[in-house]
Amino acid sequence: MTDIVLDVDTGVDDALAILFAARHPGLNLLGVSCVAGNTNVDQVVRNTLKVLDAAGAAQVPVARGASRPLLEPNRDAAHVHGRDGMADLGLPESDRKPTEVHAIELLRSLIMGRADNAEPVTLVSLAPMTNLALLLRAYPEVTSKLAKIMVMGGSAGTGNATAVAEFNVWHDPEAAAIVFGCDAPVTMYGLDVFYRATASTAQVATLAASADPGAVLAGRLLEHALRTSGGDHRIGRAGGAHLGDAGAVCAVAEPEHLRTELLPLQVELASGLTRGQTVVDRRSLAGDAEHHGHPLLTERVNVALDIDGDRYGQLFTETVLAPVRHA
């Protein structure tokens, strides 16, 4: 059993990730922290509570975190996720409330407040990394209790928020730089694999036709993904719906279907066209690099470069359709 904590800005694909994490028998979802990103942080909290209710995981604590990036103004992705961040499905409000403690306090207690012989926690970041940066600056000792940080963000190739920057990193580049440079092992599940974990139209239809509230929600969210990006050339399966953030959690559950390479990485913090770019250095001749005045970067991150996207689509569907583990 892998103990995990999610940090989210719950939009459509974060919701899919939460549903999967709550249902997978090999994952123990300890808690969820919320941050501004796809929508404002208060809406993120509401969305997260709704999804956990649908998943049958109302026991999982949820905490409100940062309402804006460290330096930048807040920017959302309503054009992708809808006005409410959840495809404007009109889901009922949850009766639950978030915890009274700030997200970084919840994260610290879930990571550090464990028995000495407990397995370390896997922290999964599916959002701008503002909460994680604040946590690492306030409580750097948490890295000693982390198995790894799985980051859905960045890219070794092209971007989506800009030509070269992925949204989660672009939204708060300074926070991303802190996380990628921390002492814990970090895996970057970026745009290079993001669109390639997919559910087929048949799998989407099966989920939507289920009698289970969590599976129905997954199906409706994937139907939204089909409408908004089903024809995107980056989608790994023709006519399929990409799992987005949920693929990163699938990779925690079954890491053997994700190929990574330990590579130097740096977040571009300067203003201008490249701000928020994750510069991944794939050169092999250090002498050549130094000769041209640009030595190899020093921070090293496990960069995801290949994926079995069909397997993760199957895994996601089977997991979300499975019976609820917690009453």
C-alpha positions as CSV (number, residue, x, y, z in Angstrom):
1,M,0.0,0.0,0.0
2,T,1.4,3.4,-1.0
3,D,0.4,6.3,1.2
4,I,-0.2,9.4,-1.0
5,V,-1.2,13.0,-0.5
6,L,-2.6,15.1,-3.4
7,D,-2.1,18.8,-4.0
8,V,-4.7,20.0,-6.4
9,D,-6.4,22.9,-8.2
10,T,-9.4,20.8,-8.9
11,G,-10.5,21.2,-12.4
12,V,-11.7,18.4,-14.7
13,D,-8.6,16.2,-14.7
14,D,-7.7,16.8,-11.1
15,A,-11.2,15.4,-10.3
16,L,-10.4,12.3,-12.4
17,A,-7.1,12.0,-10.4
18,I,-8.9,12.2,-7.1
19,L,-11.5,9.6,-8.1
20,F,-8.7,7.2,-9.1
21,A,-6.6,7.8,-6.0
22,A,-9.7,7.3,-3.7
23,R,-10.6,4.0,-5.5
24,H,-7.3,2.3,-6.2
25,P,-6.7,-0.6,-3.8
26,G,-2.9,0.0,-3.7
27,L,-3.2,3.7,-2.8
28,N,-4.0,5.1,0.6
29,L,-5.2,8.7,0.1
30,L,-4.3,10.5,3.3
31,G,-5.5,14.0,2.4
32,V,-5.9,16.6,-0.2
33,S,-4.5,20.2,-0.2
34,C,-6.0,22.9,-2.4
35,V,-4.3,25.8,-4.3
36,A,-5.4,28.4,-6.8
37,G,-4.9,27.4,-10.4
38,N,-7.5,26.1,-12.7
39,T,-10.0,28.2,-10.7
40,N,-9.9,30.3,-7.5
41,V,-8.9,28.4,-4.3
42,D,-12.3,28.6,-2.7
43,Q,-13.9,27.0,-5.7
44,V,-11.1,24.4,-5.8
45,V,-12.0,23.4,-2.2
46,R,-15.7,23.1,-3.1
47,N,-14.9,21.0,-6.2
48,T,-12.6,18.7,-4.2
49,L,-15.2,18.0,-1.5
50,K,-17.8,17.3,-4.2
51,V,-15.5,14.8,-5.9
52,L,-14.6,13.0,-2.7
53,D,-18.3,12.7,-1.9
54,A,-18.9,11.1,-5.3
55,A,-16.0,8.8,-4.8
56,G,-17.3,7.6,-1.4
57,A,-14.2,9.0,0.3
58,A,-15.8,11.6,2.6
59,Q,-13.3,10.7,5.4
60,V,-10.4,12.2,3.5
61,P,-9.4,15.6,4.9
62,V,-9.3,18.6,2.6
63,A,-7.4,21.9,3.4
64,R,-7.4,25.3,1.8
65,G,-4.0,26.6,0.7
66,A,-2.5,29.5,-1.2
67,S,-4.9,31.8,-3.0
68,R,-2.3,33.2,-5.5
69,P,1.2,32.5,-6.7
70,L,4.3,33.6,-4.8
71,L,4.9,36.6,-7.0
72,E,2.4,36.7,-9.9
73,P,-1.3,37.6,-10.0
74,N,-3.8,34.8,-10.1
75,R,-4.7,33.4,-13.5
76,D,-7.2,30.6,-14.2
77,A,-8.0,28.1,-17.0
78,A,-11.8,28.6,-17.3
79,H,-11.6,28.2,-21.0
80,V,-10.6,24.6,-20.5
81,H,-12.4,23.6,-17.3
82,G,-15.5,25.7,-17.3
83,R,-16.6,28.6,-15.1
84,D,-16.7,26.4,-12.0
85,G,-13.6,24.4,-12.9
86,M,-15.7,21.2,-13.2
87,A,-17.2,21.5,-16.7
88,D,-20.2,23.4,-15.3
89,L,-21.9,20.1,-14.5
90,G,-24.0,21.7,-11.7
91,L,-22.9,19.2,-9.1
92,P,-24.6,19.6,-5.6
93,E,-22.5,21.2,-2.9
94,S,-20.9,19.0,-0.3
95,D,-22.2,19.1,3.3
96,R,-18.5,18.9,4.5
97,K,-16.2,21.7,5.2
98,P,-12.4,21.9,4.8
99,T,-10.1,21.5,7.8
100,E,-9.5,24.6,9.9
101,V,-5.7,24.4,9.4
102,H,-3.9,25.8,6.4
103,A,-2.9,23.4,3.6
104,I,0.8,23.4,4.5
105,E,0.0,22.5,8.1
106,L,-2.1,19.6,6.9
107,L,0.6,18.5,4.6
108,R,3.2,18.7,7.4
109,S,1.1,16.7,9.8
110,L,0.3,14.0,7.2
111,I,3.9,13.6,6.2
112,M,5.7,14.0,9.5
113,G,3.1,12.8,12.0
114,R,3.7,9.1,11.4
115,A,5.3,6.2,13.2
116,D,9.1,5.9,12.8
117,N,8.7,2.6,11.0
118,A,6.0,3.9,8.6
119,E,6.7,4.0,4.8
120,P,7.5,7.5,3.6
121,V,4.7,9.4,1.8
122,T,4.4,10.0,-1.9
123,L,3.4,13.7,-2.5
124,V,1.6,14.1,-5.8
125,S,1.4,17.7,-7.2
126,L,-1.3,18.2,-9.8
127,A,-1.4,22.0,-9.6
128,P,0.8,25.1,-9.4
129,M,3.3,24.3,-6.7
130,T,2.7,27.3,-4.4
131,N,1.6,25.2,-1.5
132,L,4.6,22.8,-1.9
133,A,7.1,25.7,-2.1
134,L,5.6,27.2,1.1
135,L,5.8,23.8,2.8
136,L,9.4,23.2,1.8
137,R,10.5,26.7,2.9
138,A,8.6,26.5,6.3
139,Y,9.4,22.9,7.1
140,P,12.4,21.6,5.0
141,E,12.6,18.6,7.2
142,V,9.6,17.1,5.4
143,T,11.8,15.9,2.6
144,S,13.3,13.2,4.9
145,K,9.8,11.6,5.1
146,L,8.9,11.7,1.4
147,A,9.4,8.7,-0.9
148,K,9.2,11.1,-3.8
149,I,7.3,14.0,-5.3
150,M,5.4,13.3,-8.4
151,V,4.8,16.5,-10.3
152,M,2.3,16.9,-13.1
153,G,3.9,19.9,-14.7
154,G,6.6,21.1,-17.0
155,S,7.8,19.7,-20.3
156,A,11.0,18.7,-22.0
157,G,9.5,19.9,-25.3
158,T,6.7,22.4,-26.0
159,G,4.3,24.2,-23.7
160,N,0.6,24.8,-23.5
161,A,0.2,28.1,-21.4
162,T,2.9,29.5,-23.8
163,A,4.9,28.1,-26.6
164,V,7.4,26.7,-24.2
165,A,5.8,26.8,-20.7
166,E,3.3,24.3,-19.2
167,F,0.5,25.8,-17.2
168,N,1.3,24.6,-13.7
169,V,4.9,25.7,-13.8
170,W,4.0,28.9,-15.7
171,H,1.4,29.9,-13.1
172,D,4.1,30.0,-10.4
173,P,7.6,29.5,-11.7
174,E,9.4,30.5,-8.5
175,A,7.4,27.8,-6.6
176,A,8.3,25.2,-9.2
177,A,12.0,26.1,-9.0
178,I,11.9,25.5,-5.2
179,V,10.2,22.1,-5.6
180,F,12.5,20.8,-8.5
181,G,15.5,21.9,-6.4
182,C,14.5,20.2,-3.2
183,D,16.2,17.3,-1.5
184,A,13.5,14.8,-2.2
185,P,13.4,12.7,-5.4
186,V,11.3,14.4,-7.9
187,T,9.6,13.0,-11.0
188,M,8.3,15.4,-13.7
189,Y,5.2,13.9,-15.4
190,G,5.0,16.6,-18.0
191,L,3.4,17.4,-21.3
192,D,5.7,14.9,-23.1
193,V,3.4,12.1,-21.7
194,F,0.4,14.1,-20.4
195,Y,-1.8,13.7,-23.4
196,R,-0.9,10.1,-24.1
197,A,-2.8,8.4,-21.2
198,T,-6.3,8.0,-22.6
199,A,-9.6,6.4,-22.2
200,S,-11.4,5.2,-25.3
201,T,-14.9,6.4,-26.3
202,A,-16.2,2.9,-25.2
203,Q,-14.6,3.2,-21.8
204,V,-16.0,6.7,-21.4
205,A,-19.5,5.4,-22.3
206,T,-19.1,2.5,-19.8
207,L,-18.2,4.9,-17.0
208,A,-21.1,7.3,-17.8
209,A,-23.6,4.5,-17.9
210,S,-22.6,3.1,-14.5
211,A,-24.9,3.2,-11.5
212,D,-22.0,4.4,-9.3
213,P,-21.8,8.1,-8.6
214,G,-18.0,8.3,-8.9
215,A,-17.9,6.4,-12.1
216,V,-20.7,8.5,-13.6
217,L,-18.8,11.7,-12.6
218,A,-15.7,10.3,-14.3
219,G,-17.7,9.5,-17.4
220,R,-19.2,13.0,-17.6
221,L,-15.9,14.7,-17.0
222,L,-14.3,12.6,-19.8
223,E,-17.2,13.4,-22.1
224,H,-16.3,17.1,-21.5
225,A,-12.7,16.3,-22.3
226,L,-13.8,14.7,-25.6
227,R,-15.8,17.8,-26.5
228,T,-13.0,20.2,-25.7
229,S,-9.9,18.4,-26.8
230,G,-10.8,15.1,-28.4
231,G,-9.4,16.1,-31.8
232,D,-6.1,17.4,-30.4
233,H,-3.2,16.0,-32.3
234,R,-1.4,15.3,-29.1
235,I,-4.0,12.8,-27.8
236,G,-2.4,9.4,-27.7
237,R,-5.5,7.5,-29.0
238,A,-7.5,8.7,-32.0
239,G,-10.9,9.9,-30.7
240,G,-9.9,9.2,-27.1
241,A,-10.2,11.3,-24.0
242,H,-7.0,12.1,-22.2
243,L,-6.8,11.5,-18.5
244,G,-4.5,14.4,-17.9
245,D,-3.6,14.7,-14.2
246,A,-5.0,11.3,-13.5
247,G,-2.3,9.7,-15.5
248,A,0.3,10.9,-13.0
249,V,-1.5,9.1,-10.2
250,C,-1.8,6.0,-12.5
251,A,2.0,6.2,-12.7
252,V,2.3,6.1,-8.9
253,A,0.1,3.0,-8.8
254,E,1.9,1.3,-11.7
255,P,5.3,3.0,-12.3
256,E,6.5,0.2,-14.6
257,H,4.4,1.7,-17.4
258,L,6.3,5.0,-17.3
259,R,9.8,5.5,-18.6
260,T,11.8,8.3,-17.0
261,E,15.3,9.5,-17.4
262,L,17.3,11.4,-14.7
263,L,18.2,14.7,-16.4
264,P,19.4,18.2,-15.5
265,L,16.5,20.6,-15.3
266,Q,16.1,24.3,-14.6
267,V,13.0,26.6,-14.4
268,E,13.3,29.8,-16.4
269,L,12.5,32.7,-14.1
270,A,13.3,35.7,-16.3
271,S,10.5,37.7,-17.7
272,G,9.6,37.4,-21.4
273,L,8.7,34.6,-23.8
274,T,10.4,31.8,-21.9
275,R,9.3,32.5,-18.4
276,G,8.1,29.3,-16.8
277,Q,9.9,27.0,-19.2
278,T,11.4,23.8,-17.8
279,V,14.7,23.7,-19.5
280,V,15.7,20.0,-19.7
281,D,19.3,19.5,-20.6
282,R,19.7,16.3,-22.8
283,R,23.2,17.0,-24.0
284,S,25.8,14.3,-23.2
285,L,29.1,16.1,-23.9
286,A,29.9,18.3,-20.9
287,G,33.1,19.6,-22.5
288,D,31.2,20.7,-25.6
289,A,28.6,22.5,-23.5
290,E,31.2,24.3,-21.4
291,H,33.1,25.4,-24.5
292,H,30.0,27.3,-25.6
293,G,29.6,29.0,-22.2
294,H,26.5,27.0,-21.1
295,P,27.6,24.1,-18.8
296,L,25.2,21.3,-18.0
297,L,22.6,22.2,-15.4
298,T,23.0,20.8,-11.9
299,E,19.5,20.1,-10.6
300,R,18.5,16.5,-11.7
301,V,14.9,15.4,-12.0
302,N,13.4,12.1,-13.2
303,V,11.8,13.3,-16.5
304,A,8.9,11.2,-17.9
305,L,9.6,10.6,-21.6
306,D,7.4,7.6,-22.5
307,I,4.3,5.9,-21.3
308,D,1.9,3.1,-21.9
309,G,-1.1,5.3,-22.3
310,D,-3.6,2.6,-23.2
311,R,-2.7,0.6,-20.1
312,Y,-3.3,3.6,-17.9
313,G,-6.7,4.2,-19.6
314,Q,-7.6,0.6,-18.8
315,L,-6.3,0.9,-15.3
316,F,-8.2,4.1,-14.7
317,T,-11.5,2.6,-16.0
318,E,-11.2,-0.6,-14.0
319,T,-10.3,1.2,-10.8
320,V,-13.1,3.8,-10.9
321,L,-15.7,1.2,-11.7
322,A,-14.6,-1.0,-8.7
323,P,-16.7,-1.0,-5.5
324,V,-16.2,1.8,-3.0
325,R,-13.5,0.9,-0.4
326,H,-14.7,3.3,2.3
327,A,-18.2,3.8,3.5
